[in-house]
Amino acid sequence: MVNLRTHFYLIVIVFDCASSTFVEKNGVEDQTRLMEYLRSALPVNFPPDDLQNNSVHVYVDLYQISDVDEKEGVLTAKIWLYYYYYSESAMWNISEFGGKSRIVAPADTFWTADIIPLDALEVRYLSFEKQIIVGTLGLVAAWTSLATIKFSCSFDVTHFPFDQQACPLRFGPWTYTQDYYRIQEDPMVPLSEADLQYYQEHDEWELVRPLPVVIGERNWRGFSHYDQVTFTINMRRRNLFYSVIFLLPNFLIYALSSLVFLLPVESGEKISFAITILLAAFVSFGTISEILPSSSLNFPTIAYFLGVAVTQMALDTFLATIVINVHHIGVRNKMGRRLRQLITSKVTILFGLRPCPVERAFPGKHPHRALNLTEVTNEQTNNVSKWSTVKAKMTSKTAPAEVTNDPKVVVGKDLFRHAVEDLIHLESDENTQFLWAFLAKLMDRMFLYLHLIATIAVLTYFILN
C-alpha cells in the first residue's frame, strides 16, 4: 500500500531541494514557460474536460484527537486532508522544459474540488498554500492541509466508563453534483481505512482500529445527487481513571451503608451516619451530571445504580428511625404477647441472636400464657424473700398484740408495702425496656440481612451490565 502522505512529502522535498539548482542551472525561463503552459491547459474555476474517470480522489489521515466534550456532544480532531485528481492536461514533455517533471504552484492557481467537512461546526486549516503538479503522472494535488475540525457527535454513554464511541465525519462537495465529477477510490492508494502512521495517542481515549472510510452518496430533496466520504473515528475510553476515582468510591459508600444497622442505638450516631452516607451518594449524582450529557436517550447505567443506591440509603435512614423509636418506647406501652413469643422463639437464631430469656418475657409463667398485673405483682413480691419474711412476721396472728397495734408498727407496715410496690414497679419497667430494646436489636439484624441481600443483588446486576 502506498502511503500517499509520504508520497506527497517526497514530491515536495525533492522539488524544494532541486528547485534552487533548477533555477541556477536552467534559469527562470523553463519554469516560467511551464507555468504558462499549465495555466493555459488547466482551468481555474471548473473541472478539466479531460478529468480522468471524471473523478476526484480524497485521502484522510488522522493526526490527533484534540478534545472530546461529551456533555456538549463535540469532538475536535486534527486531520490531514488530501484532494487530488489526474488530468492529461497536467502532463507535459519533460525535455521541452529543461527536464522539469514536477512543479509547485501557488494555491488556487488551478481548479480545486470544493470538498468540505459537511458535519463541521468549526474548521481551521493549516494549509501549505501550494499546489503540486506531477507531469509524469498528470497528477494535480490541488489541496493538502492539516485541518483542525470541530464536529458534532452523538455519544452513547450507557456503559460509562466502559463505553465505546463511533463519531462519523462526512466530506463532500458543496456545489458540484455527480454530473460534474465523482469521488472515487484511487487504485494506487486504497481508501478502505484511514492512515494512522503518524497518529498521536490520546490520554483518555484509545482508537479502535481500523478506522473505516466509506464513499457514499447524499441527495437534496430527492435530486441533486452528491458523492460523499464518511470517515468514522471509533474510540474506546480508557477507564482506569474513572474506575479508581469514581466507581470504586461509590461502590464502597454503597457497601458501607449496611453499617447503619450494626451501630447500636446507644451510640447516638445511627441517624447521623445514615444521613452522611446518603449525602455522599447525592454528591456523586452532581459529579456525574457535570461529566455526561443531559440526555434521556442514552441514560448511563451508573446513573441507574446511583438512583437505586440513593433510594436504598433513604430507606435505610427511614428504617433506622423506626428502630430507634422502638428502642425508646420504654414503659409507655407494654409489649404484646405475640411480640414476646417472637423474641423468645428460635427465629432470632436465624439473625444471629440468642432468644430472649423466657423469664424476662413471661415472668414466672409459661411463655404462652398472658399474665395480668396482679399475678406479676404477687409473683415479684414473693421473689423478694427478705422483705417477704419480714412481712410474714409482722402480719402473723401469733405476733404480740402490743406489737401489732403499735402505731409505729402500723406506719412501718405502710412504708414497707409502698417500698415493695415501688420495687416491683421499678423491676417491671426495667424489664419492659429490656424487651423493647431486644426487639429493636432483632429488627436491626433483620434489616441488615435484607439490606445485604439487596446490596449483593444490585452490585451483581450492575457489574455484569
TORKOL-4160 file (C-alpha; in steps of 0.2 Angstrom, whole numbers, padded with zeros to 4 digits, m for minus):
465
<pt num="1" X="0000" Y="0000" Z="0000"/>
<pt num="2" X="0007" Y="0017" Z="m0005"/>
<pt num="3" X="0007" Y="0030" Z="0009"/>
<pt num="4" X="0000" Y="0045" Z="m0001"/>
<pt num="5" X="0005" Y="0057" Z="0013"/>
<pt num="6" X="0024" Y="0051" Z="0012"/>
<pt num="7" X="0022" Y="0052" Z="m0007"/>
<pt num="8" X="0017" Y="0070" Z="m0007"/>
<pt num="9" X="0030" Y="0074" Z="0006"/>
<pt num="10" X="0043" Y="0066" Z="m0006"/>
<pt num="11" X="0037" Y="0076" Z="m0020"/>
<pt num="12" X="0038" Y="0092" Z="m0010"/>
<pt num="13" X="0055" Y="0088" Z="m0003"/>
<pt num="14" X="0063" Y="0083" Z="m0019"/>
<pt num="15" X="0056" Y="0098" Z="m0028"/>
<pt num="16" X="0061" Y="0110" Z="m0015"/>
<pt num="17" X="0079" Y="0103" Z="m0014"/>
<pt num="18" X="0080" Y="0103" Z="m0033"/>
<pt num="19" X="0071" Y="0119" Z="m0037"/>
<pt num="20" X="0086" Y="0130" Z="m0032"/>
<pt num="21" X="0098" Y="0121" Z="m0043"/>
<pt num="22" X="0085" Y="0121" Z="m0057"/>
<pt num="23" X="0084" Y="0139" Z="m0057"/>
<pt num="24" X="0103" Y="0141" Z="m0056"/>
<pt num="25" X="0106" Y="0129" Z="m0070"/>
<pt num="26" X="0092" Y="0132" Z="m0082"/>
<pt num="27" X="0086" Y="0149" Z="m0076"/>
<pt num="28" X="0069" Y="0155" Z="m0073"/>
<pt num="29" X="0064" Y="0153" Z="m0091"/>
<pt num="30" X="0059" Y="0135" Z="m0091"/>
<pt num="31" X="0049" Y="0137" Z="m0075"/>
<pt num="32" X="0040" Y="0152" Z="m0081"/>
<pt num="33" X="0036" Y="0143" Z="m0098"/>
<pt num="34" X="0030" Y="0128" Z="m0089"/>
<pt num="35" X="0019" Y="0138" Z="m0078"/>
<pt num="36" X="0011" Y="0147" Z="m0093"/>
<pt num="37" X="0009" Y="0131" Z="m0102"/>
<pt num="38" X="m0001" Y="0124" Z="m0087"/>
<pt num="39" X="m0011" Y="0139" Z="m0084"/>
<pt num="40" X="m0017" Y="0138" Z="m0102"/>
<pt num="41" X="m0020" Y="0119" Z="m0101"/>
<pt num="42" X="m0028" Y="0118" Z="m0084"/>
<pt num="43" X="m0044" Y="0128" Z="m0079"/>
<pt num="44" X="m0045" Y="0138" Z="m0063"/>
<pt num="45" X="m0064" Y="0139" Z="m0059"/>
<pt num="46" X="m0071" Y="0122" Z="m0065"/>
<pt num="47" X="m0065" Y="0104" Z="m0068"/>
<pt num="48" X="m0054" Y="0100" Z="m0083"/>
<pt num="49" X="m0063" Y="0092" Z="m0098"/>
<pt num="50" X="m0051" Y="0078" Z="m0098"/>
<pt num="51" X="m0053" Y="0074" Z="m0079"/>
<pt num="52" X="m0048" Y="0056" Z="m0078"/>
<pt num="53" X="m0063" Y="0044" Z="m0075"/>
<pt num="54" X="m0072" Y="0061" Z="m0071"/>
<pt num="55" X="m0066" Y="0058" Z="m0053"/>
<pt num="56" X="m0058" Y="0067" Z="m0038"/>
<pt num="57" X="m0048" Y="0057" Z="m0025"/>
<pt num="58" X="m0049" Y="0060" Z="m0007"/>
<pt num="59" X="m0037" Y="0054" Z="0006"/>
<pt num="60" X="m0039" Y="0056" Z="0025"/>
<pt num="61" X="m0025" Y="0054" Z="0038"/>
<pt num="62" X="m0030" Y="0056" Z="0057"/>
<pt num="63" X="m0016" Y="0065" Z="0066"/>
<pt num="64" X="m0023" Y="0069" Z="0083"/>
<pt num="65" X="m0039" Y="0069" Z="0094"/>
<pt num="66" X="m0038" Y="0086" Z="0102"/>
<pt num="67" X="m0053" Y="0086" Z="0113"/>
<pt num="68" X="m0069" Y="0076" Z="0117"/>
<pt num="69" X="m0083" Y="0086" Z="0125"/>
<pt num="70" X="m0096" Y="0073" Z="0129"/>
<pt num="71" X="m0108" Y="0085" Z="0138"/>
<pt num="72" X="m0109" Y="0096" Z="0123"/>
<pt num="73" X="m0108" Y="0082" Z="0111"/>
<pt num="74" X="m0092" Y="0089" Z="0102"/>
<pt num="75" X="m0077" Y="0081" Z="0095"/>
<pt num="76" X="m0061" Y="0090" Z="0090"/>
<pt num="77" X="m0048" Y="0081" Z="0079"/>
<pt num="78" X="m0033" Y="0086" Z="0068"/>
<pt num="79" X="m0034" Y="0078" Z="0051"/>
<pt num="80" X="m0023" Y="0078" Z="0036"/>
<pt num="81" X="m0034" Y="0080" Z="0020"/>
<pt num="82" X="m0028" Y="0077" Z="0003"/>
<pt num="83" X="m0038" Y="0081" Z="m0013"/>
<pt num="84" X="m0031" Y="0077" Z="m0030"/>
<pt num="85" X="m0035" Y="0072" Z="m0047"/>
<pt num="86" X="m0027" Y="0066" Z="m0063"/>
<pt num="87" X="m0029" Y="0075" Z="m0080"/>
<pt num="88" X="m0020" Y="0073" Z="m0096"/>
<pt num="89" X="m0019" Y="0092" Z="m0097"/>
<pt num="90" X="m0007" Y="0092" Z="m0082"/>
<pt num="91" X="0006" Y="0081" Z="m0092"/>
<pt num="92" X="0020" Y="0089" Z="m0102"/>
<pt num="93" X="0035" Y="0084" Z="m0112"/>
<pt num="94" X="0049" Y="0085" Z="m0099"/>
<pt num="95" X="0063" Y="0088" Z="m0112"/>
<pt num="96" X="0054" Y="0104" Z="m0118"/>
<pt num="97" X="0055" Y="0111" Z="m0101"/>
<pt num="98" X="0073" Y="0108" Z="m0095"/>
<pt num="99" X="0070" Y="0090" Z="m0088"/>
<pt num="100" X="0057" Y="0098" Z="m0076"/>
<pt num="101" X="0045" Y="0084" Z="m0071"/>
<pt num="102" X="0036" Y="0092" Z="m0056"/>
<pt num="103" X="0032" Y="0110" Z="m0051"/>
<pt num="104" X="0024" Y="0119" Z="m0036"/>
<pt num="105" X="0011" Y="0132" Z="m0039"/>
<pt num="106" X="0003" Y="0145" Z="m0028"/>
<pt num="107" X="m0013" Y="0140" Z="m0020"/>
<pt num="108" X="m0029" Y="0142" Z="m0031"/>
<pt num="109" X="m0018" Y="0143" Z="m0047"/>
<pt num="110" X="m0028" Y="0128" Z="m0054"/>
<pt num="111" X="m0045" Y="0121" Z="m0050"/>
<pt num="112" X="m0048" Y="0113" Z="m0033"/>
<pt num="113" X="m0063" Y="0102" Z="m0029"/>
<pt num="114" X="m0075" Y="0111" Z="m0017"/>
<pt num="115" X="m0074" Y="0096" Z="m0004"/>
<pt num="116" X="m0078" Y="0102" Z="0014"/>
<pt num="117" X="m0082" Y="0093" Z="0030"/>
<pt num="118" X="m0101" Y="0093" Z="0030"/>
<pt num="119" X="m0103" Y="0090" Z="0048"/>
<pt num="120" X="m0091" Y="0103" Z="0055"/>
<pt num="121" X="m0095" Y="0116" Z="0067"/>
<pt num="122" X="m0079" Y="0124" Z="0066"/>
<pt num="123" X="m0064" Y="0122" Z="0054"/>
<pt num="124" X="m0046" Y="0129" Z="0055"/>
<pt num="125" X="m0035" Y="0125" Z="0040"/>
<pt num="126" X="m0016" Y="0125" Z="0041"/>
<pt num="127" X="m0013" Y="0124" Z="0023"/>
<pt num="128" X="0004" Y="0124" Z="0013"/>
<pt num="129" X="m0005" Y="0136" Z="0001"/>
<pt num="130" X="0004" Y="0127" Z="m0013"/>
<pt num="131" X="m0002" Y="0115" Z="m0027"/>
<pt num="132" X="0009" Y="0101" Z="m0033"/>
<pt num="133" X="0008" Y="0095" Z="m0051"/>
<pt num="134" X="0017" Y="0080" Z="m0057"/>
<pt num="135" X="0019" Y="0080" Z="m0076"/>
<pt num="136" X="0024" Y="0061" Z="m0077"/>
<pt num="137" X="0008" Y="0056" Z="m0069"/>
<pt num="138" X="m0003" Y="0070" Z="m0074"/>
<pt num="139" X="m0007" Y="0072" Z="m0055"/>
<pt num="140" X="m0013" Y="0088" Z="m0048"/>
<pt num="141" X="m0013" Y="0088" Z="m0029"/>
<pt num="142" X="m0025" Y="0103" Z="m0028"/>
<pt num="143" X="m0027" Y="0103" Z="m0009"/>
<pt num="144" X="m0015" Y="0097" Z="0005"/>
<pt num="145" X="m0019" Y="0103" Z="0023"/>
<pt num="146" X="m0019" Y="0099" Z="0041"/>
<pt num="147" X="m0036" Y="0104" Z="0047"/>
<pt num="148" X="m0042" Y="0106" Z="0065"/>
<pt num="149" X="m0061" Y="0101" Z="0064"/>
<pt num="150" X="m0073" Y="0103" Z="0077"/>
<pt num="151" X="m0089" Y="0092" Z="0073"/>
<pt num="152" X="m0104" Y="0086" Z="0082"/>
<pt num="153" X="m0105" Y="0068" Z="0088"/>
<pt num="154" X="m0119" Y="0058" Z="0097"/>
<pt num="155" X="m0111" Y="0050" Z="0112"/>
<pt num="156" X="m0119" Y="0034" Z="0119"/>
<pt num="157" X="m0114" Y="0034" Z="0137"/>
<pt num="158" X="m0125" Y="0019" Z="0143"/>
<pt num="159" X="m0110" Y="0009" Z="0148"/>
<pt num="160" X="m0099" Y="0024" Z="0155"/>
<pt num="161" X="m0085" Y="0022" Z="0159"/>
<pt num="162" X="m0083" Y="0006" Z="0149"/>
<pt num="163" X="m0091" Y="0014" Z="0133"/>
<pt num="164" X="m0085" Y="0014" Z="0115"/>
<pt num="165" X="m0090" Y="0029" Z="0103"/>
<pt num="166" X="m0091" Y="0030" Z="0085"/>
<pt num="167" X="m0091" Y="0048" Z="0078"/>
<pt num="168" X="m0093" Y="0049" Z="0059"/>
<pt num="169" X="m0087" Y="0064" Z="0049"/>
<pt num="170" X="m0093" Y="0067" Z="0031"/>
<pt num="171" X="m0083" Y="0075" Z="0017"/>
<pt num="172" X="m0091" Y="0080" Z="0001"/>
<pt num="173" X="m0093" Y="0094" Z="m0012"/>
<pt num="174" X="m0104" Y="0109" Z="m0008"/>
<pt num="175" X="m0109" Y="0114" Z="m0026"/>
<pt num="176" X="m0103" Y="0101" Z="m0039"/>
<pt num="177" X="m0115" Y="0087" Z="m0041"/>
<pt num="178" X="m0111" Y="0070" Z="m0048"/>
<pt num="179" X="m0114" Y="0077" Z="m0065"/>
<pt num="180" X="m0098" Y="0087" Z="m0064"/>
<pt num="181" X="m0086" Y="0074" Z="m0055"/>
<pt num="182" X="m0087" Y="0059" Z="m0044"/>
<pt num="183" X="m0077" Y="0055" Z="m0028"/>
<pt num="184" X="m0069" Y="0038" Z="m0031"/>
<pt num="185" X="m0055" Y="0027" Z="m0024"/>
<pt num="186" X="m0038" Y="0028" Z="m0031"/>
<pt num="187" X="m0032" Y="0011" Z="m0036"/>
<pt num="188" X="m0014" Y="0016" Z="m0031"/>
<pt num="189" X="m0020" Y="0021" Z="m0014"/>
<pt num="190" X="m0034" Y="0011" Z="m0006"/>
<pt num="191" X="m0046" Y="0021" Z="0004"/>
<pt num="192" X="m0055" Y="0007" Z="0015"/>
<pt num="193" X="m0047" Y="0014" Z="0031"/>
<pt num="194" X="m0038" Y="0030" Z="0037"/>
<pt num="195" X="m0019" Y="0030" Z="0039"/>
<pt num="196" X="m0013" Y="0031" Z="0057"/>
<pt num="197" X="0005" Y="0030" Z="0054"/>
<pt num="198" X="0008" Y="0047" Z="0062"/>
<pt num="199" X="m0007" Y="0047" Z="0075"/>
<pt num="200" X="m0003" Y="0054" Z="0092"/>
<pt num="201" X="m0012" Y="0044" Z="0106"/>
<pt num="202" X="m0025" Y="0052" Z="0117"/>
<pt num="203" X="m0024" Y="0051" Z="0136"/>
<pt num="204" X="m0042" Y="0047" Z="0139"/>
<pt num="205" X="m0047" Y="0039" Z="0123"/>
<pt num="206" X="m0040" Y="0024" Z="0113"/>
<pt num="207" X="m0043" Y="0021" Z="0095"/>
<pt num="208" X="m0052" Y="0006" Z="0089"/>
<pt num="209" X="m0043" Y="0001" Z="0073"/>
<pt num="210" X="m0046" Y="0001" Z="0059"/>
<pt num="211" X="m0055" Y="0017" Z="0056"/>
<pt num="212" X="m0066" Y="0014" Z="0041"/>
<pt num="213" X="m0068" Y="0027" Z="0026"/>
<pt num="214" X="m0083" Y="0024" Z="0015"/>
<pt num="215" X="m0088" Y="0033" Z="m0001"/>
<pt num="216" X="m0107" Y="0035" Z="m0002"/>
<pt num="217" X="m0120" Y="0047" Z="m0009"/>
<pt num="218" X="m0131" Y="0060" Z="m0002"/>
<pt num="219" X="m0145" Y="0070" Z="m0011"/>
<pt num="220" X="m0155" Y="0086" Z="m0009"/>
<pt num="221" X="m0174" Y="0083" Z="m0009"/>
<pt num="222" X="m0173" Y="0068" Z="m0020"/>
<pt num="223" X="m0162" Y="0076" Z="m0033"/>
<pt num="224" X="m0146" Y="0085" Z="m0035"/>
<pt num="225" X="m0135" Y="0069" Z="m0030"/>
<pt num="226" X="m0118" Y="0072" Z="m0022"/>
<pt num="227" X="m0104" Y="0060" Z="m0018"/>
<pt num="228" X="m0098" Y="0060" Z="0000"/>
<pt num="229" X="m0084" Y="0052" Z="0010"/>
<pt num="230" X="m0088" Y="0046" Z="0028"/>
<pt num="231" X="m0074" Y="0044" Z="0039"/>
<pt num="232" X="m0078" Y="0036" Z="0056"/>
<pt num="233" X="m0067" Y="0038" Z="0072"/>
<pt num="234" X="m0070" Y="0023" Z="0083"/>
<pt num="235" X="m0063" Y="0026" Z="0100"/>
<pt num="236" X="m0064" Y="0017" Z="0117"/>
<pt num="237" X="m0062" Y="0026" Z="0134"/>
<pt num="238" X="m0048" Y="0022" Z="0145"/>
<pt num="239" X="m0057" Y="0018" Z="0161"/>
<pt num="240" X="m0044" Y="0016" Z="0174"/>
<pt num="241" X="m0046" Y="0034" Z="0180"/>
<pt num="242" X="m0065" Y="0034" Z="0182"/>
<pt num="243" X="m0064" Y="0016" Z="0189"/>
<pt num="244" X="m0052" Y="0022" Z="0203"/>
<pt num="245" X="m0059" Y="0040" Z="0206"/>
<pt num="246" X="m0077" Y="0037" Z="0203"/>
<pt num="247" X="m0083" Y="0019" Z="0203"/>
<pt num="248" X="m0073" Y="0012" Z="0217"/>
<pt num="249" X="m0078" Y="0026" Z="0230"/>
<pt num="250" X="m0097" Y="0024" Z="0225"/>
<pt num="251" X="m0096" Y="0005" Z="0227"/>
<pt num="252" X="m0088" Y="0007" Z="0244"/>
<pt num="253" X="m0100" Y="0020" Z="0250"/>
<pt num="254" X="m0114" Y="0009" Z="0245"/>
<pt num="255" X="m0107" Y="m0006" Z="0254"/>
<pt num="256" X="m0103" Y="0004" Z="0270"/>
<pt num="257" X="m0122" Y="0009" Z="0270"/>
<pt num="258" X="m0125" Y="m0008" Z="0278"/>
<pt num="259" X="m0116" Y="m0002" Z="0294"/>
<pt num="260" X="m0130" Y="0009" Z="0299"/>
<pt num="261" X="m0139" Y="m0007" Z="0306"/>
<pt num="262" X="m0123" Y="m0013" Z="0315"/>
<pt num="263" X="m0122" Y="0003" Z="0325"/>
<pt num="264" X="m0130" Y="0001" Z="0342"/>
<pt num="265" X="m0144" Y="0013" Z="0346"/>
<pt num="266" X="m0135" Y="0018" Z="0362"/>
<pt num="267" X="m0121" Y="0026" Z="0352"/>
<pt num="268" X="m0132" Y="0040" Z="0346"/>
<pt num="269" X="m0124" Y="0040" Z="0329"/>
<pt num="270" X="m0136" Y="0029" Z="0320"/>
<pt num="271" X="m0146" Y="0043" Z="0311"/>
<pt num="272" X="m0131" Y="0054" Z="0308"/>
<pt num="273" X="m0121" Y="0040" Z="0300"/>
<pt num="274" X="m0136" Y="0036" Z="0288"/>
<pt num="275" X="m0138" Y="0054" Z="0283"/>
<pt num="276" X="m0120" Y="0056" Z="0280"/>
<pt num="277" X="m0119" Y="0041" Z="0268"/>
<pt num="278" X="m0135" Y="0047" Z="0259"/>
<pt num="279" X="m0127" Y="0065" Z="0256"/>
<pt num="280" X="m0111" Y="0057" Z="0249"/>
<pt num="281" X="m0122" Y="0047" Z="0236"/>
<pt num="282" X="m0130" Y="0064" Z="0231"/>
<pt num="283" X="m0113" Y="0072" Z="0229"/>
<pt num="284" X="m0109" Y="0058" Z="0216"/>
<pt num="285" X="m0125" Y="0062" Z="0207"/>
<pt num="286" X="m0119" Y="0080" Z="0205"/>
<pt num="287" X="m0102" Y="0074" Z="0199"/>
<pt num="288" X="m0109" Y="0063" Z="0185"/>
<pt num="289" X="m0121" Y="0076" Z="0179"/>
<pt num="290" X="m0106" Y="0088" Z="0176"/>
<pt num="291" X="m0097" Y="0074" Z="0166"/>
<pt num="292" X="m0110" Y="0066" Z="0155"/>
<pt num="293" X="m0123" Y="0074" Z="0143"/>
<pt num="294" X="m0140" Y="0078" Z="0149"/>
<pt num="295" X="m0149" Y="0066" Z="0138"/>
<pt num="296" X="m0163" Y="0053" Z="0142"/>
<pt num="297" X="m0160" Y="0043" Z="0126"/>
<pt num="298" X="m0144" Y="0035" Z="0132"/>
<pt num="299" X="m0145" Y="0036" Z="0150"/>
<pt num="300" X="m0130" Y="0029" Z="0159"/>
<pt num="301" X="m0131" Y="0013" Z="0169"/>
<pt num="302" X="m0120" Y="0020" Z="0183"/>
<pt num="303" X="m0134" Y="0034" Z="0185"/>
<pt num="304" X="m0147" Y="0020" Z="0187"/>
<pt num="305" X="m0135" Y="0012" Z="0200"/>
<pt num="306" X="m0134" Y="0029" Z="0209"/>
<pt num="307" X="m0153" Y="0031" Z="0209"/>
<pt num="308" X="m0155" Y="0013" Z="0216"/>
<pt num="309" X="m0142" Y="0017" Z="0229"/>
<pt num="310" X="m0149" Y="0033" Z="0235"/>
<pt num="311" X="m0166" Y="0026" Z="0236"/>
<pt num="312" X="m0160" Y="0011" Z="0246"/>
<pt num="313" X="m0150" Y="0023" Z="0258"/>
<pt num="314" X="m0165" Y="0034" Z="0260"/>
<pt num="315" X="m0175" Y="0018" Z="0265"/>
<pt num="316" X="m0161" Y="0013" Z="0277"/>
<pt num="317" X="m0162" Y="0030" Z="0286"/>
<pt num="318" X="m0181" Y="0028" Z="0287"/>
<pt num="319" X="m0179" Y="0010" Z="0295"/>
<pt num="320" X="m0166" Y="0016" Z="0307"/>
<pt num="321" X="m0178" Y="0029" Z="0313"/>
<pt num="322" X="m0191" Y="0016" Z="0316"/>
<pt num="323" X="m0178" Y="0005" Z="0326"/>
<pt num="324" X="m0173" Y="0020" Z="0337"/>
<pt num="325" X="m0191" Y="0023" Z="0340"/>
<pt num="326" X="m0195" Y="0005" Z="0345"/>
<pt num="327" X="m0179" Y="0005" Z="0356"/>
<pt num="328" X="m0185" Y="0020" Z="0366"/>
<pt num="329" X="m0204" Y="0015" Z="0368"/>
<pt num="330" X="m0199" Y="0010" Z="0386"/>
<pt num="331" X="m0213" Y="0009" Z="0398"/>
<pt num="332" X="m0226" Y="0019" Z="0388"/>
<pt num="333" X="m0233" Y="0003" Z="0381"/>
<pt num="334" X="m0232" Y="m0014" Z="0387"/>
<pt num="335" X="m0226" Y="m0027" Z="0374"/>
<pt num="336" X="m0240" Y="m0038" Z="0367"/>
<pt num="337" X="m0240" Y="m0057" Z="0369"/>
<pt num="338" X="m0236" Y="m0061" Z="0351"/>
<pt num="339" X="m0221" Y="m0050" Z="0351"/>
<pt num="340" X="m0215" Y="m0058" Z="0367"/>
<pt num="341" X="m0217" Y="m0075" Z="0358"/>
<pt num="342" X="m0207" Y="m0069" Z="0343"/>
<pt num="343" X="m0192" Y="m0063" Z="0353"/>
<pt num="344" X="m0191" Y="m0079" Z="0363"/>
<pt num="345" X="m0193" Y="m0091" Z="0348"/>
<pt num="346" X="m0179" Y="m0099" Z="0338"/>
<pt num="347" X="m0182" Y="m0086" Z="0324"/>
<pt num="348" X="m0169" Y="m0075" Z="0332"/>
<pt num="349" X="m0156" Y="m0088" Z="0329"/>
<pt num="350" X="m0158" Y="m0085" Z="0310"/>
<pt num="351" X="m0152" Y="m0067" Z="0313"/>
<pt num="352" X="m0138" Y="m0071" Z="0324"/>
<pt num="353" X="m0146" Y="m0068" Z="0341"/>
<pt num="354" X="m0150" Y="m0079" Z="0356"/>
<pt num="355" X="m0168" Y="m0080" Z="0360"/>
<pt num="356" X="m0174" Y="m0068" Z="0374"/>
<pt num="357" X="m0174" Y="m0077" Z="0391"/>
<pt num="358" X="m0192" Y="m0084" Z="0394"/>
<pt num="359" X="m0192" Y="m0077" Z="0412"/>
<pt num="360" X="m0189" Y="m0060" Z="0406"/>
<pt num="361" X="m0203" Y="m0061" Z="0393"/>
<pt num="362" X="m0215" Y="m0070" Z="0404"/>
<pt num="363" X="m0210" Y="m0068" Z="0422"/>
<pt num="364" X="m0215" Y="m0084" Z="0432"/>
<pt num="365" X="m0227" Y="m0090" Z="0419"/>
<pt num="366" X="m0227" Y="m0102" Z="0404"/>
<pt num="367" X="m0222" Y="m0092" Z="0388"/>
<pt num="368" X="m0239" Y="m0095" Z="0380"/>
<pt num="369" X="m0249" Y="m0088" Z="0395"/>
<pt num="370" X="m0253" Y="m0070" Z="0397"/>
<pt num="371" X="m0250" Y="m0063" Z="0414"/>
<pt num="372" X="m0261" Y="m0050" Z="0422"/>
<pt num="373" X="m0254" Y="m0036" Z="0433"/>
<pt num="374" X="m0260" Y="m0044" Z="0449"/>
<pt num="375" X="m0251" Y="m0061" Z="0445"/>
<pt num="376" X="m0235" Y="m0051" Z="0441"/>
<pt num="377" X="m0236" Y="m0041" Z="0457"/>
<pt num="378" X="m0239" Y="m0056" Z="0468"/>
<pt num="379" X="m0225" Y="m0066" Z="0459"/>
<pt num="380" X="m0212" Y="m0052" Z="0461"/>
<pt num="381" X="m0217" Y="m0049" Z="0479"/>
<pt num="382" X="m0214" Y="m0067" Z="0483"/>
<pt num="383" X="m0197" Y="m0066" Z="0475"/>
<pt num="384" X="m0192" Y="m0053" Z="0487"/>
<pt num="385" X="m0188" Y="m0066" Z="0500"/>
<pt num="386" X="m0180" Y="m0054" Z="0513"/>
<pt num="387" X="m0194" Y="m0042" Z="0513"/>
<pt num="388" X="m0207" Y="m0057" Z="0512"/>
<pt num="389" X="m0201" Y="m0064" Z="0528"/>
<pt num="390" X="m0202" Y="m0048" Z="0537"/>
<pt num="391" X="m0219" Y="m0046" Z="0531"/>
<pt num="392" X="m0225" Y="m0063" Z="0537"/>
<pt num="393" X="m0218" Y="m0059" Z="0554"/>
<pt num="394" X="m0227" Y="m0043" Z="0555"/>
<pt num="395" X="m0244" Y="m0050" Z="0549"/>
<pt num="396" X="m0243" Y="m0066" Z="0559"/>
<pt num="397" X="m0258" Y="m0070" Z="0571"/>
<pt num="398" X="m0245" Y="m0076" Z="0584"/>
<pt num="399" X="m0237" Y="m0059" Z="0585"/>
<pt num="400" X="m0240" Y="m0050" Z="0601"/>
<pt num="401" X="m0255" Y="m0038" Z="0601"/>
<pt num="402" X="m0245" Y="m0024" Z="0608"/>
<pt num="403" X="m0233" Y="m0026" Z="0593"/>
<pt num="404" X="m0247" Y="m0027" Z="0580"/>
<pt num="405" X="m0257" Y="m0012" Z="0587"/>
<pt num="406" X="m0242" Y="m0001" Z="0590"/>
<pt num="407" X="m0244" Y="0014" Z="0579"/>
<pt num="408" X="m0226" Y="0014" Z="0574"/>
<pt num="409" X="m0228" Y="m0004" Z="0568"/>
<pt num="410" X="m0243" Y="0001" Z="0558"/>
<pt num="411" X="m0233" Y="0015" Z="0550"/>
<pt num="412" X="m0219" Y="0004" Z="0546"/>
<pt num="413" X="m0231" Y="m0009" Z="0538"/>
<pt num="414" X="m0237" Y="0005" Z="0526"/>
<pt num="415" X="m0220" Y="0011" Z="0522"/>
<pt num="416" X="m0214" Y="m0007" Z="0519"/>
<pt num="417" X="m0229" Y="m0010" Z="0507"/>
<pt num="418" X="m0225" Y="0006" Z="0497"/>
<pt num="419" X="m0207" Y="0001" Z="0496"/>
<pt num="420" X="m0211" Y="m0016" Z="0490"/>
<pt num="421" X="m0223" Y="m0009" Z="0477"/>
<pt num="422" X="m0210" Y="0003" Z="0471"/>
<pt num="423" X="m0198" Y="m0010" Z="0469"/>
<pt num="424" X="m0210" Y="m0021" Z="0459"/>
<pt num="425" X="m0214" Y="m0007" Z="0448"/>
<pt num="426" X="m0196" Y="m0002" Z="0445"/>
<pt num="427" X="m0191" Y="m0020" Z="0441"/>
<pt num="428" X="m0206" Y="m0021" Z="0429"/>
<pt num="429" X="m0202" Y="m0005" Z="0420"/>
<pt num="430" X="m0184" Y="m0011" Z="0418"/>
<pt num="431" X="m0190" Y="m0027" Z="0411"/>
<pt num="432" X="m0201" Y="m0019" Z="0399"/>
<pt num="433" X="m0187" Y="m0008" Z="0392"/>
<pt num="434" X="m0176" Y="m0023" Z="0390"/>
<pt num="435" X="m0189" Y="m0032" Z="0380"/>
<pt num="436" X="m0192" Y="m0017" Z="0368"/>
<pt num="437" X="m0173" Y="m0015" Z="0367"/>
<pt num="438" X="m0171" Y="m0033" Z="0362"/>
<pt num="439" X="m0185" Y="m0031" Z="0349"/>
<pt num="440" X="m0176" Y="m0016" Z="0342"/>
<pt num="441" X="m0160" Y="m0026" Z="0341"/>
<pt num="442" X="m0169" Y="m0040" Z="0332"/>
<pt num="443" X="m0176" Y="m0028" Z="0319"/>
<pt num="444" X="m0159" Y="m0021" Z="0316"/>
<pt num="445" X="m0152" Y="m0038" Z="0312"/>
<pt num="446" X="m0167" Y="m0042" Z="0301"/>
<pt num="447" X="m0165" Y="m0025" Z="0291"/>
<pt num="448" X="m0146" Y="m0029" Z="0290"/>
<pt num="449" X="m0149" Y="m0046" Z="0282"/>
<pt num="450" X="m0162" Y="m0038" Z="0270"/>
<pt num="451" X="m0150" Y="m0024" Z="0266"/>
<pt num="452" X="m0136" Y="m0036" Z="0262"/>
<pt num="453" X="m0146" Y="m0047" Z="0250"/>
<pt num="454" X="m0152" Y="m0031" Z="0241"/>
<pt num="455" X="m0134" Y="m0024" Z="0240"/>
<pt num="456" X="m0127" Y="m0040" Z="0233"/>
<pt num="457" X="m0141" Y="m0042" Z="0220"/>
<pt num="458" X="m0139" Y="m0024" Z="0215"/>
<pt num="459" X="m0120" Y="m0024" Z="0214"/>
<pt num="460" X="m0120" Y="m0041" Z="0204"/>
<pt num="461" X="m0133" Y="m0034" Z="0192"/>
<pt num="462" X="m0124" Y="m0018" Z="0188"/>
<pt num="463" X="m0106" Y="m0026" Z="0187"/>
<pt num="464" X="m0112" Y="m0039" Z="0175"/>
<pt num="465" X="m0120" Y="m0025" Z="0164"/>
